[in-house]
């Protein structure tokens, strides 16, 4: 078993957790060793003479992480009864145990998932996260548990606890045919958006919803806008549906843009000496990349066995490239992964930090991590750029490294 923490921050975090009666949230930059810290806390309880320590539970948010934890616990030789449970299962059943490790605890803040904290009765707990935020969304969590230690990126870089990192934003220039399509979409969008005070969020508030309360609010919103514009409420609904269709078509076009896939394949070939993970928003993109590069994929439409098999091949260096759809964006520990390719993305800062965080983990022989975001540059739509800038707004502050805008793959080094 691990009896000593590998790093100064882990020892300080352990003491903070211990002094808070074996309970608390730990916020530490991705890749700095939160799993090892949890083992340190687990050892304290397992070796305690103050009480009989019988069992513990680890809560994770996907199947791949479940397998990873089970492998690590087996390697460490823990003899107590333990379970590694995916959050969706933990929300449905009740458990009683001595200690709970909540990995990536910021994933459990939704109304349904938050039930896990009521479903598990325990004496001790530790909540691990690389992206705890001081926002209203987190207040319910902070009312229940205290942040006992924070290990920010600047300290991790100074102590060399994480690898160097470069993020490249690789631009693809839209074709003339693309520009004509974007221009048509923009003109149609501009034709209707002024009815919603030029605010797309107001458009979404007008759309029909299966929830009765939301549907009532949407109807009232449409009526108010119709009154202002001196038109029928059905006209406003038609405009909202039309705008939403335009936005959806544009999003899909950007996400499935063929040149993005071609560039990703070129990068995989050029950097074939690296251990590569690609990230996509759509299953079809990941599957397409897998077929074209003869590489395995991981996504929610696969069975647990298929996910485990493909992930093990990657971890054990049987393959050099793995294609994912959100499955590898959080928590998974593959330290020797050195090259990431983001084929399409949304504007989520937390998701972006988690993606990039896969590549700042320390590993023997790993000089630095590289992540390439592929985006489309157009004179008639800057949507891809807007998503990218919003997603990366606090990236260097939270994960470190530097960001470079480039136009060719030859500029990547």
N, C-alpha and C positions, 0 to 999 in steps of 0.2 A: 504493500500500500504506500501511497505518497504521504509522508509524515512531515515534510518540509515544503513550504511554498517556494516556487522557483524564483520569485521576484519580490523585491521590497514592497511594491504596492499590494501584492496579494497578502503579505503578512499584516500590513496595516489594515487592509479591508477585513481580514479575518478577526483581528482584535476588535474592530468596530462592531462587527456582527456579534462576537462573543459578549462584548460589554453591553449589548442591547438584548441580552438574555436569549441569544441564539435565534434572533428574528430580525429581518430587515431586507431592504432593497439595495442592491449593488449596481451602480451605474459605471460601466467601464467601456472604453473604446473597443470596438470590434477587433478581435484578433489578439487581445492582450492577455488572455488566459483565464477567462471567467470559469471555465470548466474545472481547471486545476484548483482554483479557489474553492469551488464547491466540494471538491474532494478533501481539501484541507478541513473544511467545516464538518464534513461527514466523518472524517477520521476522529475529530474531537469527540463527537457523539458516540461513535462505535467503540472507542477506547476508554470512555468515561467509566469511573467506578462509582459515580453518584446514583446511577439508575441502570436498569437493564434495557439496553437498546436492542429492539427486536426487528423493526422494519422501517423502510423508507420508500418514498415514491418520487419519481421524476416526471414532471409534466412537460411535454413538448408540443409543438404545433404542427408537425407533419410526420409521415411514416419514415422518411429518410433520416430525420433526426432521432427518431425512436431507435432505429437500428444502430446509429452511431453511438448513442448512449449505452445501449445494451452491450456493444462490443467493448467499449472503454471500461464499463463496470466489471465485465468478465475478466478483462486484462488485469485490473487492479485486485481481483480476487476477493471481493466483498462476500461475506458469508451470510449476512442478514437476509431476511426475506425482502425482496424489493420488486417493484413494478415500474416499468416505463410506459406511461399512458399518453396517448395523443389527446389533446385538449377536447376535441369533440366528444370523445368517449367519457372523459372526466366530467364533462358538464351534465351527463345523463345519469351517472351513478354516484353513490356515496361511498366514501372510504374513511378508514381510521388508521392512523399510522403515527410513528414517532417524529418523522422529519419529512418535509417536502422541499424539493428543489424545483422552482418554477423557472424553466429556461425561456428566454425571450418573453418575459412576463408582460411586456407592453403589447403583446398580441392578444391578450385576454381581456381587453377593456370593453368589448361590445356587451350589450345587454344579456345575450345568451351565454357567452363565454365567461362572463364575470361570475356566473353561478358556481364555477369551480371552487371559489374561495369559501362558499357555504357548504359545498359538497364534501370537502375534505377536512376532517377533524385531526389536528396535529399539535404537538407540543412545540416544535421548532420549524422554522422555514427560512429559506433564502430565495429572493427573487433576483434573477440575473437579466440585465439588459444593456445593450449598447446605445439605445436611443430613447431613454427616458426624457420626457419633455415637460416643461412647466406650463402646460396649457390646461384649459378647463376640462378637456377630455380625460386628463389623468387625475383630476381631483378626487374621484371616488377611490382610486387606488391609494393615493396619499393619505386619505382619511382612514384607511385600513392598516397600512404599513408605512414605516419610516425609511427614508433614504439614509442609510448609515455610512455609505462611503461612495465617493465619486472619483474616478480616475480619467481625467480628460485627455484629449489627443495631444496637447502640447507637452504634457508630462511624459506620455508614452513615447513621443518622438525623442524628447531629450534623453530619456533613459534607454533609447534604442530597443524598446519592447515591441515595436512594429517595424515592418519593412518600409523602405522608401517606395514612393508611388508616383506615377505619372498618369493622368487622365487625358486622353486625346479625343477631341471632338472633331470627327472626320466628316467634312461637308461633301454632299453629292449635289451637283448642279442640276436643277430641273431642266428637262428638254422643252423645246418649243410647244410640243403637243401637251406636255404637262401644264405649261403656263396658260395655255388656252383653257384647259379644264379648270384650273384654279381661278382664273379670271371669271369664268362663268359662275362658279360656285360663289365667289365673292360678290358678284353683282346680284345674284339671287338672295344672298344673305343680307346685303345692304338694303334690298328692296323691302324687307319686312322688319328688320331688327329695330328700326326707330319706333315701332309700335310698342316696344318693350323697354323704352328709355335706353336703347343701345346696350342692354345688359342681358347676356345670355342666361345668367342664373334666373332671371325673371321668366325667361322662356321655359325653363325646366319646371318652374313652379306652376306653370299653366297647363302642363300635360296631364292627361288622365292617369289615375293611380289606382291600384287594387285596394289600397288601404282606404277605408271609408272616410276617416278624418282628413287624410291628405287630399282625397278627391273633393271634399267639401271646400277645403282651402283653395285648391286649384280653380274650382268653379267661381268662387268669390273673386279671386285674382283676375280671372278672365273678364268677369262682369265689370270690375272697376276699370280695367284697361279699355274695355269696349265703350264704356261711358265717356272716358276721356277722348277717345278717338272718334266718337259718334258713329260707331259701327255696331253690328250685331255681335253677340258673344261668340257665336259659331265662327265668325270671321277671324276673331282673335285665336280661337282654337286651331283653325286651319293654318294660320300663319305660324303658330308655335310648332305644329307638326311638320310644316315645310322646312323651317329652320333646323329643327332637330334632325330631320332626314339629311339635310345638307352637311351638318356637322358630323353625323355618323358616317356618311359616304366619304368625306374628306379624311376622317380618322382611319378608316379601313384602308383607304388608298395609300396613306402615309405608312401605315403599319405593314402592309403587304407589298410595298414598292420593290419590284424585282431586283433593281440594282443594289439594294441593301443586302440582299441574299448573295448576290454575286461578289460584292465587296467582302462579305463575311467569309466566303469560301476562299477568296484570294488571301485574306489574312491568315486563315487556318493553314494554308499551304506555305505561305511565306515564313510563318513562325512555327513550323512543325516541330521544332526542338523544344517548344514550350508546352506546359500543361495547361490546356485551354478549356474554359467554360463559356458557352454562349447563352445569352438571356433574351427571351422573346416574350411578348405579351400574348401571343396566339399559339395554340397547339399546332395548327397547320404549318406555321413557319418553322417551329422546332422540328417537326416530323420531316419537313422538306429538307432542312439542313442535314438531318440525320441520314436521309436517303442519299443525298448528293455527296456526302463526305464519308459514307459508310461508317457512321459513328452512332452510338446509342443516345437515347433521349430519356428525360424524366419529366413526367407531367401527370396531372390528376386523372387522366383517362386510362392510366395504366394500373395494373394490379400491384399489390404490395410486393409480390414476388419479383415482378419485372423491375420495379423501382430498386429493390434491394440488390438484384443481380447487376444491374447497370451501374449503380453507385459503387458497389464493391469492385467492379472492373476498373473504375476510374481511381478509386482510393488506392488500390493495389498496383497501379501503374500497368495494368494489362491493356489499357487504351489511353490515348493522350488527349482526347477531346470528348466533351460531354455537352449535350444541348438541353437546356432547361426552360420550363415555363413556370416561373415563380417558385419552383420547388427548392432551388438552391439560393434563394435570395436572402434567407435569414438563418443564422445560427450554425450552419453546417461547417465543420472544421476540416478543410483540406488544405493545410498550410503550404504545400508545394505547388498549388495552383498559382501560376504567375501571369496568365494572360486572359483577360476577359473581353468578350465582344458583346456589346449591347445592340441588338439588331433593331429593336423598337422599344419604346418606353412611354411612361406617362409622366405626369408632373409631380409625382410624390417624392418629397425630399427624403422621407424615412426609407422608402424602398430603394432609392438610389444609393443612400449611405450603406445599406445592407449589401447591395450588389458590389459596390466598390470595396466594402470591408472584407470581402472574401480574399482580396489580393494584397492586404497589408499584413497578413499573418506571417510570422517569422518561420523560416525553414532553412535547413542546411543546404548550402549551394544556391540559394535563391538571392540574386542580387537586388531585385526590386520587382514590384508589381506593376503591370500595365493594364489599363482598361480603355477600350476604344468604344465610344458612342458614335453610331452612324446616323446622320440626320440629313434631311433634304433641304436644300437652300433654294428659295424661289423668290422672284420679285413680286408675285401676286399673293403669296401666303407665307407668313413667317411662323405658322403654327408649330412646326417641328422645333424651330429655334426657341419659341416661347416655352414649350414644354421642357426643353433641355435646360434653359436658363433657370426656370423655376425649380426644377428637380435638383439642380446643382448649386442653388443659391447659398447654401451654407456648407457645401461639401468639404472645402479645405479647412474650414473651422472645426468641423466635426470629425473628419477622417484624415485630414492632412494631405500631403502631396501637392502637386501643382497641376493646373489645367492648361492645355494648349489647344488652340484651334488650328486645324490643318486641312489641306485639300487633297493630299495624296498619301497613299500608304507608305511611300518611300520616306516620308518625314518621320515615321515612327522608329524610334531607336531604343 
